[in-house]
Amino acid sequence: MQSWFHNHPVISYILILCFTIYIFNAVFRVQRLPVLKEILVHLIMAVGAFVLLVLQIDELPIIQCMSVAVAMMLLLRGRQLYDRWKGKNGSADAEDGRKA
């Protein structure tokens, strides 16, 4: 798999950039930034993604590590949604139990 990413640098760059933007939005973003700051942040992420691409081409598993991080973040998000859904259903069941 590492050799495939090495032979397709454009796809590797796009994957790294998408993972970087997702991780930034999911972890570090507190609120919306003004438009110029938003553009500046994304340009800096694009430059950082190029640096990570160089490391990926140099045979470091950057894409694999970022995909594991994104998968763990998606699992956490799914668990939070599940807990919120169960909390709404569980509170209704608890209220019915108290009334009986």
N, C-alpha and C positions, 0 to 999 in steps of 0.2 A: 504494500500500500504506500509505503514511503517513497518508493521509486515512481509510482504513478503520480503522486503530488509533485515530485521532482521534475517529471516530464511535462506537467501541465501547470506552469507557474501562474497563469492568469486565473484559473479556477481556484488555485490555492490562495491567491491574494484576495479574491472575492469572498471565499469562505472565512479567511482570517478577519477581514474587515467586517463581515456580517456578525461573526462571533463577538468581536470587540464592541461593536455598537450595541448588540443585545446585552452583553455583560454590563456595559456602562449604564444603559437605560434601566436594567433590572436592579443593579446594586447601588450605583452612585448618584443617580438622579433623584433629587428631592422635589424640585419644581421645574417648571418651564423656564428656560433662559431667554433673554432677548435674542432677536434673530441674528444679529452680528456675532454675539458670543456663541450661539448655537453653531453657526457656520465655522467659526474659529475652532471650536471643540472638535467638530467632525473633520476638519482639515488636519488637526493634530493627530486624531485617531488614524487618518489615512496614512500619514507619515509613519506613525508607530506600527501600523499594519505592514508597511513596506519593510521596516526593520525586522519584524517577526517573520516576514516572508524570506528574508535573507537567511535567518536562522533555520527556517523550515527547509530551505534548499540545501543548507549545510548539514542536513540529516538529523536535525533535532525534531522531536515529535510535537511541534507546536499545535498543529491542527487537532491531533488526537487528544492532547491535554485540554485544549479549549472546548472540544466537543464533550469531554467528560464533565467539565465545569458547567457547561450549558445544560447537559442532561441532569445533573444534580440540582441545578436551579429550577428546572422544569418539574422535577419530582417534588421539590419543596413547595412550589406554587400549587401543584396538584394536591398535595397534602393540606395546604392551607385552605383551598377551596372545599375539600372534603370535610375538614373540621368545621368550617363555617356552615356547610350544608347540614352536617350532623347536629351542630349546635342548635340550629333553627328547629329541626325535627325533634331533637332531644328535649328542648325546653317546652315544646307543646306536650310531649309525653309526660314530662315531669309535672306540669300544671294539672293534667288530667289525673295523675296519681294522687296529688294533694287534695283534689276535690272529692275523690271517692272515699 
